[in-house]
Amino acid sequence: MTKRLPGVMKICLLVPVMCGCGALAAWAQAAAPVADPEVVKWAYLSAAIAAGLGVIGAGVAVATVGAAAMGAMSEKPEMFARALIFVGLAEGLAIYGLIIAIMILGRV
């Protein structure tokens, strides 16, 4: 594998910790009598998991696609536009996870 893998692994470990802290904060605020408290807890947890896994997937995809794009651009500089499109598509995974998390929280 490449030497960048340890850096990616650090990011992959940091994101779930941050999402877990967000889920704990959401559970602390979930005491409002809007819905069944058990349902609200699981909704916040599932939203945190959806957002966290989306960001982890995007991080791994951007690391892989970005490295390949830089290699392609070093050989053919005119490949910049295509490489930028592929990196943008990889970042879209994080947005999809965020949208799913917002949809879950909108139903609570």
KESESE-864486 format. One record per residue: residue number from 1; chain; z, y negated, x of N, C-alpha, C, CB in turn. Coordinates in Angstrom, 1 decimal, m for minus. Each point is the difference from the previous one (the first is absolute). Glycine has a CB too. Layout:
! residues N
(NUM, 'A', (Z, Y, X), (Z, Y, X), (Z, Y, X), (Z, Y, X))
...
***
This chain:
! residues 108
(1, 'A', (0.0, 1.2, 0.8), (0.0, m1.2, m0.8), (0.0, m1.2, 0.9), (1.2, 1.2, m1.9))
(2, 'A', (m1.2, m2.4, 1.2), (m0.1, m1.2, 0.8), (1.4, m0.5, 0.4), (m2.1, m0.6, m1.2))
(3, 'A', (2.2, m0.4, 2.0), (1.3, m0.6, 0.4), (0.5, m0.9, m1.1), (m0.7, 0.1, 2.4))
(4, 'A', (m0.1, m0.4, m3.4), (0.5, m0.9, m1.1), (0.9, 0.7, m1.0), (m2.1, m1.4, 0.4))
(5, 'A', (2.0, 2.7, m0.4), (0.8, 0.8, m1.0), (1.4, m0.3, m0.1), (m1.6, 1.7, 0.4))
(6, 'A', (2.4, m1.9, 0.7), (1.4, m0.3, m0.1), (0.2, m1.3, m0.7), (0.4, 1.2, 2.1))
(7, 'A', (m1.3, m2.2, m1.9), (0.2, m1.3, m0.7), (m0.2, 0.2, m1.5), (m0.8, m1.2, 2.0))
(8, 'A', (m0.2, 2.0, m2.4), (m0.3, 0.3, m1.4), (1.2, 0.7, m0.6), (m2.5, 0.1, 0.5))
(9, 'A', (3.1, 0.8, 0.3), (1.1, 0.8, m0.5), (1.2, m0.9, m0.3), (m0.8, 2.0, 1.2))
(10, 'A', (1.0, m3.0, m0.3), (1.1, m1.0, m0.3), (m0.2, m0.7, m1.3), (0.3, m0.3, 2.5))
(11, 'A', (m1.6, m0.1, m2.7), (m0.3, m0.7, m1.3), (0.2, 0.9, m1.2), (m1.6, m1.5, 1.2))
(12, 'A', (1.2, 2.8, m1.0), (0.2, 0.9, m1.1), (1.4, 0.3, m0.3), (m2.1, 1.0, 0.7))
(13, 'A', (3.0, m1.1, 0.3), (1.4, 0.1, m0.3), (0.7, m1.2, m0.5), (0.0, 1.7, 1.8))
(14, 'A', (m0.6, m2.9, m1.4), (0.6, m1.2, m0.5), (m0.3, m0.3, m1.4), (m0.2, m0.9, 2.3))
(15, 'A', (m1.0, 1.2, m2.8), (m0.3, m0.3, m1.4), (0.8, 0.7, m1.0), (m2.3, m0.4, 0.8))
(16, 'A', (2.5, 1.7, m0.7), (0.9, 0.7, m1.0), (1.4, m0.6, 0.0), (m1.4, 2.1, 0.2))
(17, 'A', (1.9, m2.5, 1.0), (1.4, m0.5, 0.0), (0.0, m1.4, m0.8), (0.4, 1.1, 2.3))
(18, 'A', (m1.4, m1.9, m2.1), (m0.1, m1.2, m0.7), (m0.1, 0.2, m1.5), (m1.1, m1.1, 2.0))
(19, 'A', (0.2, 2.1, m2.4), (m0.1, 0.3, m1.4), (1.3, 0.6, m0.6), (m2.5, 0.4, 0.4))
(20, 'A', (3.2, 0.3, 0.4), (1.3, 0.6, m0.4), (1.0, m1.1, m0.3), (m0.5, 2.1, 1.2))
(21, 'A', (0.5, m3.1, m0.3), (0.9, m1.2, m0.2), (m0.4, m0.8, m1.3), (0.4, m0.1, 2.5))
(22, 'A', (m1.7, 0.0, m2.7), (m0.5, m0.6, m1.2), (0.4, 0.8, m1.2), (m1.9, m1.0, 1.2))
(23, 'A', (1.8, 2.3, m1.2), (0.4, 0.8, m1.1), (1.5, m0.1, m0.3), (m1.9, 1.6, 0.6))
(24, 'A', (2.7, m1.6, 0.5), (1.5, m0.2, m0.2), (0.3, m1.3, m0.6), (0.4, 1.5, 1.9))
(25, 'A', (m1.1, m2.6, m1.5), (0.2, m1.3, m0.6), (m0.4, 0.0, m1.5), (m0.3, m1.1, 2.2))
(26, 'A', (m0.8, 1.8, m2.5), (m0.5, 0.1, m1.4), (1.0, 0.8, m0.8), (m2.4, m0.2, 0.8))
(27, 'A', (3.0, 1.3, m0.2), (1.0, 0.7, m0.8), (1.2, m0.8, m0.3), (m0.8, 2.1, 1.1))
(28, 'A', (1.2, m3.0, m0.2), (1.1, m0.8, m0.2), (m0.2, m1.0, m1.1), (0.6, 0.2, 2.4))
(29, 'A', (m1.9, m0.6, m2.6), (m0.3, m1.0, m1.1), (m0.4, 0.8, m1.3), (m0.8, m1.7, 1.8))
(30, 'A', (0.7, 3.0, m1.7), (m0.4, 0.7, m1.2), (1.1, 0.2, m1.0), (m1.6, 1.2, 1.5))
(31, 'A', (2.7, m1.9, m1.4), (1.1, 0.2, m0.9), (m0.3, m0.7, m1.3), (1.6, 0.2, 1.9))
(32, 'A', (m2.7, m1.0, m2.0), (m0.3, m0.7, m1.3), (m0.3, 1.0, m1.1), (m0.9, m2.0, 1.3))
(33, 'A', (1.4, 1.7, m2.5), (m0.1, 1.0, m1.1), (m1.4, m0.1, m0.7), (2.4, m0.1, m0.4))
(34, 'A', (m3.5, 0.0, 1.2), (m1.3, m0.1, m0.5), (m0.5, 1.4, m0.5), (m0.5, m2.0, 1.5))
(35, 'A', (0.7, 3.0, m0.7), (m0.4, 1.3, m0.3), (1.0, 1.0, 0.4), (m2.4, m0.6, 0.2))
(36, 'A', (2.1, 1.9, m0.3), (1.0, 1.0, 0.4), (0.2, m0.2, 1.6), (m0.8, 1.6, m1.9))
(37, 'A', (2.0, m1.7, 2.3), (0.2, m0.2, 1.5), (m0.6, 1.1, 0.9), (2.1, m1.3, m0.7))
(38, 'A', (m2.1, 2.5, 0.2), (m0.5, 1.1, 0.8), (m1.5, m0.2, 0.2), (1.8, 1.5, m0.9))
(39, 'A', (m2.5, m1.9, m0.2), (m1.4, m0.2, 0.1), (m0.3, m1.2, 0.9), (m0.3, 0.9, m2.3))
(40, 'A', (1.1, m1.9, 2.2), (m0.3, m1.2, 0.9), (0.2, 0.4, 1.5), (0.8, m1.6, m1.9))
(41, 'A', (0.2, 2.4, 2.2), (0.2, 0.4, 1.4), (m1.2, 0.7, 0.5), (2.5, 0.1, m0.4))
(42, 'A', (m2.9, 0.9, m0.4), (m1.2, 0.8, 0.5), (m1.2, m0.8, 0.1), (1.0, 2.0, m1.0))
(43, 'A', (m1.2, m3.0, 0.1), (m1.1, m0.9, 0.0), (0.0, m0.8, 1.3), (m0.1, m0.1, m2.5))
(44, 'A', (1.2, m0.5, 2.9), (0.1, m0.7, 1.2), (m0.3, 0.9, 1.3), (1.6, m1.6, m1.1))
(45, 'A', (m1.0, 2.8, 1.0), (m0.2, 0.9, 1.1), (m1.5, 0.4, 0.2), (2.3, 0.8, m0.3))
(46, 'A', (m2.9, m0.5, m0.9), (m1.5, 0.4, 0.1), (m0.8, m1.2, 0.4), (0.4, 1.7, m1.8))
(47, 'A', (m0.1, m2.9, 1.4), (m0.8, m1.2, 0.4), (0.2, m0.2, 1.6), (0.3, m1.0, m2.3))
(48, 'A', (0.9, 1.2, 2.8), (0.2, m0.1, 1.4), (m0.8, 1.1, 0.8), (2.3, m1.0, m0.4))
(49, 'A', (m2.3, 2.2, m0.2), (m0.7, 1.1, 0.7), (m1.5, m0.3, 0.0), (1.8, 1.6, m0.7))
(50, 'A', (m2.3, m2.1, m0.5), (m1.5, m0.3, m0.1), (m0.4, m1.1, 1.0), (0.0, 0.7, m2.4))
(51, 'A', (0.8, m1.7, 2.5), (m0.3, m1.1, 0.9), (0.1, 0.5, 1.4), (0.8, m1.7, m1.7))
(52, 'A', (0.3, 2.4, 2.0), (0.2, 0.4, 1.4), (m1.0, 1.0, 0.5), (2.4, m0.3, m0.4))
(53, 'A', (m2.8, 1.3, m0.4), (m1.0, 0.9, 0.4), (m1.4, m0.6, 0.1), (1.3, 1.8, m1.0))
(54, 'A', (m1.6, m2.8, 0.2), (m1.2, m0.8, 0.1), (m0.1, m0.7, 1.3), (m0.1, m0.2, m2.5))
(55, 'A', (1.2, m0.4, 2.9), (0.0, m0.8, 1.2), (m0.1, 0.9, 1.2), (1.4, m1.8, m1.1))
(56, 'A', (m0.7, 3.0, 1.1), (m0.1, 0.9, 1.1), (m1.4, 0.5, 0.1), (2.4, 0.7, m0.3))
(57, 'A', (m3.0, m0.3, m0.8), (m1.4, 0.4, 0.1), (m0.9, m1.0, 0.5), (0.4, 1.5, m1.9))
(58, 'A', (m0.2, m2.8, 1.5), (m0.9, m1.1, 0.5), (0.3, m0.2, 1.5), (0.0, m1.1, m2.3))
(59, 'A', (1.2, 1.2, 2.8), (0.3, m0.1, 1.4), (m0.7, 1.0, 0.8), (2.1, m1.0, m0.6))
(60, 'A', (m2.1, 2.2, 0.2), (m0.6, 1.1, 0.8), (m1.5, m0.2, m0.1), (1.9, 1.6, m0.5))
(61, 'A', (m2.5, m1.9, m0.7), (m1.4, m0.2, m0.1), (m0.5, m1.2, 0.8), (0.1, 1.0, m2.3))
(62, 'A', (0.6, m2.1, 2.3), (m0.4, m1.2, 0.8), (0.1, 0.3, 1.5), (0.8, m1.5, m1.8))
(63, 'A', (0.2, 2.3, 2.2), (0.1, 0.3, 1.4), (m1.2, 0.9, 0.5), (2.5, m0.1, m0.2))
(64, 'A', (m2.8, 1.0, m0.7), (m1.2, 0.9, 0.4), (m1.3, m0.7, m0.1), (1.3, 1.9, m0.8))
(65, 'A', (m1.5, m2.6, m0.3), (m1.3, m0.7, m0.2), (m0.1, m1.1, 1.0), (0.0, 0.6, m2.4))
(66, 'A', (1.1, m1.3, 2.7), (m0.1, m1.2, 0.9), (m0.3, 0.5, 1.4), (1.6, m1.2, m1.4))
(67, 'A', (m1.0, 2.3, 1.8), (m0.4, 0.5, 1.4), (m1.4, 0.4, 0.1), (2.3, 0.7, 0.2))
(68, 'A', (m2.8, 0.0, m1.3), (m1.4, 0.4, 0.1), (m1.0, m1.2, m0.1), (0.7, 2.1, m1.1))
(69, 'A', (m0.3, m3.1, 0.3), (m0.8, m1.2, m0.1), (0.0, m0.8, 1.3), (0.6, m0.2, m2.4))
(70, 'A', (0.5, 0.1, 3.1), (m0.1, m0.7, 1.3), (m0.8, 0.8, 1.0), (2.3, m0.9, m0.5))
(71, 'A', (m2.3, 2.2, 0.4), (m0.9, 0.8, 0.9), (m1.4, m0.2, m0.3), (1.8, 1.6, 0.2))
(72, 'A', (m2.2, m1.7, m1.5), (m1.4, m0.2, m0.4), (m0.4, m1.4, 0.3), (0.3, 1.6, m1.8))
(73, 'A', (0.6, m2.6, 1.7), (m0.4, m1.4, 0.3), (m0.2, m0.2, 1.5), (1.2, m0.7, m2.1))
(74, 'A', (m0.5, 1.5, 2.9), (m0.1, m0.1, 1.5), (m1.4, 0.4, 0.4), (2.4, 0.3, 0.3))
(75, 'A', (m3.0, 0.7, m1.0), (m1.3, 0.4, 0.3), (m1.1, m0.8, m0.7), (0.9, 2.3, 0.3))
(76, 'A', (m0.7, m2.7, m1.5), (m0.9, m0.8, m0.8), (0.7, m1.2, m0.6), (m1.5, 2.1, m0.4))
(77, 'A', (1.5, m3.3, 0.9), (0.7, m1.1, m0.6), (m0.4, m0.4, m1.4), (0.3, m0.8, 2.3))
(78, 'A', (m1.6, 1.2, m2.6), (m0.5, m0.4, m1.4), (0.7, 0.9, m1.1), (m2.2, m0.7, 1.1))
(79, 'A', (3.0, 1.6, m0.7), (0.7, 0.9, m1.0), (1.3, m0.7, m0.6), (m0.9, 2.0, 1.2))
(80, 'A', (1.1, m3.3, m0.8), (1.3, m0.6, m0.4), (0.1, 0.0, m1.5), (m0.1, m1.4, 2.0))
(81, 'A', (m0.9, 1.0, m2.8), (0.1, m0.1, m1.4), (0.3, 1.3, m0.7), (m1.6, m1.9, 0.1))
(82, 'A', (0.9, 3.0, 0.4), (0.3, 1.3, m0.6), (1.4, 0.4, 0.3), (m2.4, 0.6, 0.2))
(83, 'A', (2.9, m0.8, 1.0), (1.3, 0.4, 0.4), (1.0, m0.8, m0.8), (m0.8, 0.5, 2.3))
(84, 'A', (0.6, m1.7, m2.5), (0.9, m0.8, m0.8), (0.1, 0.5, m1.5), (m0.5, m2.0, 1.5))
(85, 'A', (m0.6, 2.4, m2.0), (0.0, 0.6, m1.4), (0.8, 1.3, 0.0), (m2.2, m1.0, m0.4))
(86, 'A', (2.1, 1.8, 1.4), (0.7, 1.3, 0.0), (1.5, m0.2, 0.1), (m2.0, 1.1, 1.0))
(87, 'A', (2.4, m2.1, m0.1), (1.4, m0.3, 0.1), (0.6, m0.6, m1.3), (m0.4, m0.4, 2.5))
(88, 'A', (m0.4, m0.4, m3.1), (0.4, m0.6, m1.3), (0.2, 1.1, m1.1), (m1.2, m2.1, 0.6))
(89, 'A', (0.3, 3.1, m0.6), (0.1, 1.1, m0.9), (1.3, 0.8, 0.2), (m2.5, 0.1, m0.2))
(90, 'A', (2.8, 0.1, 1.5), (1.3, 0.7, 0.4), (1.2, m0.8, m0.5), (m1.2, 1.1, 2.0))
(91, 'A', (1.1, m2.4, m1.9), (1.2, m0.8, m0.4), (0.1, 0.0, m1.5), (m0.3, m1.4, 2.0))
(92, 'A', (m0.8, 1.7, m2.7), (0.1, 0.1, m1.5), (1.0, 1.0, m0.5), (m2.4, m0.7, 0.0))
(93, 'A', (2.7, 1.7, 0.8), (1.0, 1.1, m0.4), (1.3, m0.7, m0.3), (m1.2, 1.7, 1.4))
(94, 'A', (1.6, m2.6, m0.6), (1.3, m0.7, m0.2), (0.0, m0.8, m1.3), (0.4, m0.1, 2.5))
(95, 'A', (m1.5, m0.5, m2.8), (m0.1, m0.8, m1.3), (0.0, 1.0, m1.2), (m1.3, m1.8, 1.2))
(96, 'A', (0.7, 2.9, m1.1), (0.0, 1.0, m1.1), (1.5, 0.5, m0.2), (m2.4, 0.7, 0.5))
(97, 'A', (3.1, m0.4, 0.5), (1.4, 0.4, m0.1), (0.8, m1.1, m0.7), (m0.2, 1.4, 2.0))
(98, 'A', (0.0, m2.7, m1.6), (0.7, m1.1, m0.6), (m0.3, m0.2, m1.5), (0.0, m1.1, 2.3))
(99, 'A', (m1.3, 1.3, m2.6), (m0.4, m0.1, m1.4), (0.7, 1.1, m0.8), (m2.2, m1.0, 0.6))
(100, 'A', (2.2, 2.2, m0.1), (0.7, 1.1, m0.8), (1.5, m0.3, m0.1), (m1.7, 1.6, 0.9))
(101, 'A', (2.3, m2.2, 0.1), (1.5, m0.3, m0.1), (0.2, m1.1, m1.0), (0.3, 0.6, 2.4))
(102, 'A', (m1.2, m1.6, m2.5), (0.1, m1.1, m1.0), (m0.2, 0.6, m1.4), (m0.8, m1.7, 1.7))
(103, 'A', (m0.1, 2.6, m1.8), (m0.2, 0.7, m1.3), (1.2, 0.8, m0.5), (m2.5, 0.1, 0.5))
(104, 'A', (3.1, 0.6, 0.4), (1.2, 0.7, m0.3), (1.1, m0.9, m0.4), (m0.6, 1.8, 1.6))
(105, 'A', (0.8, m2.9, m0.9), (1.1, m0.9, m0.3), (m0.3, m0.8, m1.2), (0.5, m0.2, 2.4))
(106, 'A', (m1.7, 0.0, m2.8), (m0.4, m0.7, m1.2), (0.4, 0.8, m1.3), (m1.8, m1.1, 1.3))
(107, 'A', (1.9, 2.4, m1.1), (0.4, 0.8, m1.2), (1.5, 0.1, m0.3), (m2.1, 1.3, 0.5))
(108, 'A', (2.8, m1.7, 0.5), (1.5, 0.1, m0.2), (0.5, m1.1, m0.9), (0.2, 1.1, 2.3))
***
